[in-house]
Amino acid sequence: MGHINDSDLQYLNKTVDLNAFIRIYAYFNSVIARVAKLNTEKPLLLMVLSPYPL
């Protein structure tokens, strides 16, 4: 495997951050898609006033 140096660790940290960002982005996209889908079935005001289950 070899010795891990600082540049490898920095690269690893950046990769983990990017993966976390992608996961968060995908999660928010799915939430927005769900809200948009519900919005076609229910009025927006009802959506805003009711607690939204995640």
WOGI-V251515 format. One record per run of one state. SS is the DSSP state (H for helix, E for strand, L for the rest). FROM is the first residue (numbers start at 0). TO is the last residue. If there is no record, write none. Layout:
BEGIN
ss: <SS | SS>
from: <FROM | FROM>
to: <TO | TO>
END
This chain:
BEGIN
ss: <L | H | L | H | L>
from: <0 | 5 | 41 | 43 | 49>
to: <4 | 40 | 42 | 48 | 53>
END
